[in-house]
Amino acid sequence: MFKRILSLFKTQPAPADSVAVSTRSLKESAPAALRRSRSRRKGIDSEWLSAIEEPRTAERLNLLPDGYKHLNDLLVPNSKSRSGYSQVDHVVIGPRCVFVIETRSMTTGEIRGGRRDANWTVSTSKVKMYNPLMQHRGHVQAIQAHLGDYAGIRIVSVVTFTNRCRISVDPDVRYMQSDELVVYDHELVETIVRKTEKLETESTGKGYSEQDIQTIHELLCAANATNSEIRAEHMEKAKGIK
């Protein structure tokens, strides 16, 4: 009798099937991109955390309001480049200016540097980074060279970093008055909209029409090299530049 009473107070383990069902339901409810990241990174917690995929910049730019057009991964002729081309991550054409965007996939560390410094430092690396604003100026010039009658349009240079690093650079390039900006990738769309609004308030003239924006878009599409052999050759020649 005593043994029967004692058995009533023993904790009963949960059935194995219920644990399996719970785990399976969590996997099924997780976003596909997140599930892929988890499957690729098993072991170290910090690596698993850094593998969580964020929206790509192209996906973020799809959230821009009406009145903007954007292009991704442009390869345009540039006689000053080692490969004869410049590869530009993203271009956004708006009613007041063109945004030429360079994305950096830095995931950790503090980034320090000034607008006029040749090199920037990253706290997690002993190797210095060539000033991305200076490097990006070549991309801006390459885009401008293919704008035809719109070559005089205002161009804003933007360099983005992921929000898993810390940006500690010149305050000037973190504010809207600059035409060279360094921002976190999640700030990009808001930065484009706010910069456009600032230019709207500063200008008394009429902005670019929908037809103007479409024409600029077509000019850049025409300049873009889509041939796979040309792109492969560019990548080979450009090794070590970026």
N, C-alpha and C positions, 0 to 999 in steps of 0.2 A: 504493500500500500504506500509506504514512504517513497519508494522509487517512482511510482506512478504520479504522486503529487509533485516530486522534484522535477519530473519531466515537463510539467506544465510551465515552469519558469524558465526553461531553456529557450534561447533565441533561435528561431527557425530561419535558416538561410533562404534568401529569395530564390525562386526557381530560375534556372539558367536561361530558360527561354525568354523570360521577361527582360533580362539584361540585354540579350541579343536584339530583341525587338526595339528597345529603347535606343540602343546604339545605331541601329539601322535607320530609325526614323530621323535621328539627328543628321546622319549623312545625307539622307534624301532631302531634308529641308535646307541644307547648306547650299549657297550659290555654287554653280558649276565651277567657276573660276577658282573659288576658295577651296573646293574639294580637290581640284587638280594640284593646287599649291601644297596642300597637306600631303598628298600622295607622293609628291616629289621630295619633300623635306621631312625626314623622320630622324629623330635623334636629339639634336641640340635645340633647346627651347628658343634661343635668340634667333637661330636660323629659321625656325618654323614661323616665328612672328614676322620676320622680315620678308617672308615669302608670300604673305597675303597680298593678292593682286589688287591694285587700285585701277580705277578707270584710266584707259589710255588717253593721251592728250587729244587725239582725234575724236574720241568719244565725248570728251568734255566740250570740245568746240562745237559739237552738234547741238549743244544747249544754248548757243548764242541766239539772241532774238532776231527777228526778221530784219533785213537790211544789211546783213553781213554774208560774205561768201568766204570759204576757206579751202585751201589745198594742202595736201600732206605729202611729205617725202618727195620734194622736187629736186631734180638734178638738172641744173641749167649751165650752159656754157660760160666759162670764165677764163679768159686768156691768162690771167695772173695766177691761176691755181696750178699746182704741180701736176694735177691730172687733166687740166684743161676744163674742169667742171667744178661747180660748187654744189654740195648737197645741203639742201635747206629743209629742216624738219617740218615746219608749218608756216603758211602765210595766210593771214586774215585780211580781207579787203573790206573796209568799212566806209561809212559816209563821210568821214573826215580824214582818214589816213589809212596806210597799209601797215600791218603789224608783221614783222618778220621774227619768227620764234625759234629759238634753239632750246632743246630739252636735254637736261643732264640727268642721268639715272643714279646719281650719287645717293646712297641710302643711309650712310652713317657719317658722323663727324661734324665738326664745326668748320665752316668755310669762312676764311678771312681774306680780305684784300680791298684794295682801292681801285677806283676807276682808271687811274693812271699807272698802277703797278703792273709790271710786265708779268709777274707770276702771283698766284694766290696760293694760300696754304690750306691744307685739310688736316684736321687734328688726328685723324686715324691713318694718315699716310706720311711717309718720309719724303715722297716724291711731290714736288710742287706742281700745281696745275697752271697751265698757261692761261692768262686772263681771258675768260670766255667772252667778255664784252669786246675785247680787242679782236679776238678771232672772229667773232660774229660780224664785225664791221665788214669783213670781206664778203660775207653772205649777203648783207644788206646792199652792198655795191653791186653784187652780181644780179640781184633781183631788180634793182633800179635800172640797170643797163638794158633790161628787157621790157620796160614799160612804155616804150614808144613815146607818143604824145603826152603820156602821163608821167614822164620821168621827173617832173617837178613836184609830184605829190609828196606830202609829208610821210616819212617812214619812221616808225617807232620800233626800236630793237628791244626784244624781250628774251631774257634767259631764265629758264625755270629749273628749279631743283625740287626733289621730293620733300615732303614734309617730315621725313625721317632723318633729315639733317638739320643743322642750324645755320642760318645765314647771318653772318656778322661782317657785312661789307659797308662801303660808304653809304650813309643815310640818304644821300642825294639820289641814288639809283633805286631807292625804295619808295619814292614819292612821285605823285602824278605829274609834277612839273617837268620831269626829265623825259627825254626821248630815248633814253637807254635805261631799261628797267630790269631788276633782278627780283624774281618773285617765286613763291612756292607754287607748285603745279596746281594745287587746289584753288589758288587765288587767280588763276589765269583769266577765266571768263569774266569775273568781276572786274579785274584790272582793265581788260579791253573795253568793257562798257563804261567804266568810270573815266578812263582816259578820253574816250570819245565824247562823253558828256562835258568834260573839262574843255575840250577843244571847241565844242559847240558854244559854250558860254564866252569863250575868248574871241571867237571869230564873228564878224558881221556879214561875211559873204555866204553864199549858198554852198551847201555841201555837195558831194558827188551824188549824182542821180543813180537810180537802179540800172540804167543803161550804161553809165560810166563804170559802175562796179562790175557789170557783166563783161564789158570790153576788156577791163584789166584782167579779169579772170581768164578770158580767152587768150590774151597775150601770153600769160604765164603758162597756160596749158600748152600753147604752141611751142614755147621754149623748153618745156620739160622733156628730157630724154627718157623714153620708156623702154628702149631697146635693152634687153637683158645683157647682151655682150658689152655694150658701152658701160652699163652700170657695174658689171663685174670688173672691167678694166679700171674704172674709176676707184673702186674699193681697193684693188690691188695697189694702185699707185698712191692712194691716200693713206696707206697704213702708217700709223705713227703721227698723223696730223692731229687727230682727235682722240 
